[in-house]
Amino acid sequence: MADENPDGAVDIVVGRRDGKDVKEDFTPEQLLKMRKNADKAIRKFIPERRTYLQQRVAADAQAAEVYPELKDPDSDFYKAAGYLANG
């Protein structure tokens, strides 16, 4: 959006509330900040998240070997672990 609207953007639909479009206006400064945040996410946060998820898969597999109860969704241990992991 920043590339296509360097002077700002008017009446951009950002969501819906009560069946009606919610629109906002954006200044050039806001669009530039959004672009910088998006670039940072692509460069930094997404690769970090990918690495974390890969490590999590390995840790989950190791935990399942140490605690076979994690493979049984009906066990109390499995339910407690799920509750603690997901809050």
C-alpha positions in Angstrom: 0.0 0.0 0.0 2.9 2.4 0.8 4.3 1.8 -2.7 1.0 2.5 -4.4 0.1 5.5 -2.2 3.2 7.5 -1.3 1.1 10.5 -0.5 -1.2 8.7 1.9 -4.4 6.7 1.6 -8.0 7.6 2.3 -11.0 5.4 3.1 -9.1 2.1 3.3 -11.2 -0.8 4.6 -9.5 -2.2 7.7 -12.3 -4.5 9.0 -16.0 -4.9 9.5 -18.1 -4.0 12.5 -21.9 -4.6 12.8 -22.0 -5.6 9.2 -20.4 -2.3 8.0 -17.0 -1.6 6.6 -14.6 0.1 9.0 -12.4 2.6 7.1 -9.3 4.5 8.0 -7.1 7.2 6.5 -3.4 6.8 6.5 -0.7 9.5 6.3 2.5 9.0 4.3 4.3 8.6 7.7 2.0 5.9 8.9 2.4 4.0 5.6 6.1 4.3 5.8 6.1 2.9 9.3 3.9 0.0 8.3 6.2 -0.8 5.4 9.3 -0.7 7.7 7.4 -3.0 10.2 6.5 -5.4 7.3 10.1 -5.4 6.0 11.4 -6.2 9.5 8.9 -9.0 9.9 10.0 -10.6 6.6 13.7 -10.1 7.4 13.7 -11.0 11.1 10.6 -12.2 12.8 9.4 -14.8 10.2 12.8 -16.5 10.1 13.0 -16.5 13.9 9.5 -18.0 14.1 10.4 -20.7 11.5 13.6 -21.6 13.5 11.5 -21.7 16.8 8.9 -24.0 15.2 11.6 -26.4 13.9 13.2 -26.5 17.3 9.8 -27.1 18.9 9.1 -30.1 16.6 12.4 -31.7 17.7 11.7 -30.9 21.4 8.2 -32.3 21.1 9.5 -35.5 19.5 12.1 -35.9 22.3 9.5 -35.3 25.0 7.2 -37.9 23.5 10.0 -40.5 23.7 10.7 -39.6 27.3 7.1 -39.3 28.3 5.0 -41.9 26.3 1.9 -40.6 28.0 2.1 -37.6 25.7 1.0 -39.9 22.8 -2.2 -40.8 24.6 -4.7 -37.9 24.3 -7.0 -39.5 26.9 -4.3 -39.6 29.6 -4.4 -37.0 32.4 -0.7 -36.3 31.8 -1.4 -35.4 28.2 -4.2 -33.1 29.2 -2.2 -31.4 31.9 0.8 -30.9 29.6 -1.5 -29.4 26.9 -3.0 -27.1 29.5 0.4 -25.9 30.7 1.8 -25.6 27.1 -1.2 -23.6 25.8 -2.1 -21.6 28.9 
